[in-house]
Amino acid sequence: MVTIFGYAKINLTLDILGVRDDGYHEIATVMQSLALRDELTLRQRAEGISLRVDVPGLETDARNLAYRAAALLIEECGIRGGVHIDIVKRVPVAAGLAGGSADAAAALRGMNELYGLGLTDEELRGFGARIGSDIPFSLTGGTVFATGRGEIMERLSDFPETAVLLAKPPVAVSTPWAYRSYDAHPPEKHPDNAAFLQALAHGDVHACARLAVNVLQPVTEAAHPVIADYRARMRTGGAACAMMSGSGPTVFGLFADAAAAAHTAEAFRRETDAEVHLTRTAKMTMIKRT
């Protein structure tokens, strides 16, 4: 039996550089792991894959990325046996926080450990890229500058530990829709990733907060004004940066003052319908125990 964690992420910057020949968008993004995590427990079984999730309504078959990750290694590595996976969900679902990708990454690492496959991190990231664009990051973790589809990664200096407030509004956002909407109405403001990376190298969190830009935010916010409302609430509460993560709809706030973050979280719970989590930036995305 192996228990392993899959950690949420936020995009501190997100730029779209164009559409690739394969139909995917070329991106440039700074991604950051959070301490908020799902817990996966893997147990060997004689054959096949079974999966249980503690959130009603979530897929437990091949539509689930963790299931697909386990199936891929069973097939590609010639594993004679199967696996049962229990997932305890803490990362919000369909939130722009890579919860499904984090679970897939944890399943890959868990299968590697459970069956003693001896796969390297590079090999695991290669398998992950075949399933989803965020999975290579979820296998790497920390603070990363990612390009391509997100699979080309440069590890950066660790973002200083910072309180992070997450608020997910009760709306659904389709990632393909967000990218199509961006293509139809690209915003004028793009992140200055070079300046962001320089600020990060100097540990200047305030400059990083000023330079944080997500080009998908304007199009998603236009369709869901609640995102702008949440960002304003976080700013009022003292957030140095309040921005949407990924294609949304979750809004995150970076707080220099952990007490202000906790106070703002309580206000969100009282005054909104948001799913609220108070967490922090994290250096690692995989901690396992056997």
N, C-alpha and C positions, 0 to 999 in steps of 0.2 A: 504494500500500500504506500502511496506517495500523496502528500498534500502539498499543494503549490498555489501560489497567489498570482492573480492577474490584475494589474494596476491600471487605473484610469489615466487618461492624458488630456491635456489642453493644448491648443495651438496658441503660442504667444505671438506669432505672426503667421499669416497665410496669404501667399500671393499665387496667382495663376498666370503662367507665362505663355500659354497657348495650348492648342490641341495637337496631340501627337498623331503620327501616322496610324497607330493602333487604336485610335479613338479615345484614348485616355487623355486627361488634361495633364500638362506639365506643370508641376507646382514647385514652390520654394517656401518652406515653412520651418519655423522653430517650434519643436514639440517638447513638452515637458511632462514628466511623470508626476502623478499625485500619490499621496499615501492611501487614498481611498481605493479599496481592492475587493475583488471577488476571491472566493476560496474554492479550489477544485481538489477533490480527493479522487484518486484513480486506484482501482483495484483490478488485479488480473482476473480474467475469467477464461473458460476453456475456449470460447469462440464468440465472434460477433461483438457488437458494441451496444451497450445500453447507457442511457443518460437520464439523469433526474435533475431538475432545477426547482428551487424553492419558490419560484415566482409563477403563479398560474398563467397559462396561456402561452408561455414561451415554447418554441419548437424544441423537440427532443430527438429529432431525426436528422437526416442529412442536410436539412436547411440550417441547422445550428453549426456555427463555425468550429466549435470545439469538437463536435462529432466528426466533421469533415477533416479536421487536423489529425485526429486519431486514426481515421480510416486511411488517410494518405500514407502515414507511416507504416501501418499494418501492410498495406499493399506494396509500397516502395522498398521497404526493408525486409520483406518476407517474414514478418512476425508470425509465429505459429501460436496463436492465442488471440484473445480479445481483451476488452476492457469495459469496466463499468465506471462511469464518471458521475460524481455528485457535485453539483455547482450550487454554492451559496452566493446569491447575487447581492451585491451592495452598490455596484456602479449602476446608475440609471440606464435604462434600456432606450435605444434609439435617441440618444441625447447629444451626439457629437463628441463623446468622451471615449470612443473606441472600446467600449465594454465587451462587445463580441470579439473584437480582435485580441483583446487582452486574454479572454478565455481560450481562444485558439492558441495563442502563444504559450499559455500555461499548459494546455493539453500537449503541445509538442514537447515542451521540456519534461513534462510528467511522463510521457511515453518513453522518452529517451532514458530517463532515470529508471522507470519501472522495468523496462526490458533490457537495460544495460546496452543500449545501441552504440554508445560511444560517438555520437554525432557531435561535430564541432558547432560553435555558435554560428559560424558562416554557413554551414550546411543547414542548420535549423532555419536560419533566415531565408535561405533559398527555398526551402519547402513552404515557409510561411508566405513568401511573395506569390506563390502559385495559388494561394487561397484568398488573400486580401491585401490591399495596399498598406494598411496600418500595422499589419502583423510583424513585419521586420522591426519596426520601431518598438512594438510591445515586447519583442525578444531582446531588445537592446537597453532601452530605458534611460532614465536620467534626463539630460538636456541634449538635444540633437538637432542639427540643421539637416533637413531632408529635402532632396530634389528628385527629379524623375517623377514617378508615380508615388514617391514617398519611400522607395526602397533603397535609394542611394543616400547614405547617411554619413555625416561627419559628427563625431562626438565632440561636444563643447565643454567648456568649463561649467561646473555645476552651478545652476541658478541658486542664489542664496536662499536658505530655507525661509519660506514666506507663507503666511496664512492665506488660504484660498477658500472663498465662499462660492458654492455652486448653487444655482437656482434654475431648475428646469420647469418651464411653463407647461401647462397641459395642452400642448399642441404637437402635431406631428409634422416633421419636415422630411421630405424625400431628398436624399443626396443627389440623385440624377436631376431632379427638378431644380435644385439650387444651382447646379453647374450650368444647366440649360438657361436658366434665368440670368446668370452672370454673362453667358455668351451673348444673350440678347441685349443686355443693358449693363455693360461693364462700368464699374464706378471709376471716378477720376483718381481717387486716392489709393495708392499702393504702399505697402510697407517698404521702408528703407532697411532691407535686411543687413546690408553691410554696416550701417550705423548701429543697428541693434546688436550685431555680433561684437562690434568694438565696445559698446557699452557693457555688454555681458562680460567680456574679457577683463574689464576694469571693475567688475562687481557692482556696477552702478544700477541698482534696481529701479531708482526713480527715472533714470533715462530710459531704461527698458520699458517701463510702464508708459512713458510718453510716446515711445516708438512702436508700441504694439498696434498692429492693424490687421484686420481680417477682411479680405475683399469680398467674401460671401456675405458678410454681415448686412450691408445695405439692401441686397435683394431679399434676403430672408426677413429682415426687419420690416421692409415695405409690406410684405404679406402678413406679418405677425407683429403688430405694433407693441404687443406685450413685451417683446425683447427690449425695445427702447425704454419702456417703463421700468423694467428690471435693472437696466444699466443705470438709469437715473437714480433709482433707489440705492443702488450700491455706491454710487458717487456721493450721494447725500450722507451715507453711512460712513464715509471715510476711505473708500477704496481708491488706491492710486491709479488703478486701471480697472475698467469694467467693460468686458467685451464678450462676444459670442465665441464659442469654441467650435471649430470645424464648420459643418453646414448647419449646426444648431440642433435644437433650439436652446440648449443650455447656455446661460450667461455665467461667467465667472468673474469674481473680483479678487484682485491682489491687495492685501492689507498689510501695511507695516506694523499695525497695532492689532495683535490677536484679540484683545478685549473688544475693540471696535468691530472686528469681524464677527465675534460671538453675539454682540448686541444686534448687529444688522441681521444675522441669521434668525434671531428670535423675532425680529420685526417682520421678516419675510414669512415666518411660520404663522404669525398672528394675522397678517394683513393680506396675504396672497394665497393662491392655490398652488404655489410652486412646490416641487419636490426639492427639499433643501438639504445640503450636506456641507458641513464645515470640515475642512481638511487642510493639507499643507503640501508644498512641493516636496518631492522625494528624489533621492539619488538612484535608487534601484527599483527594478520592476519584478524581480524574481527572488523570492525567499522561500526555500523549500524545507520541509522537515519530513522525515520518514519514520 
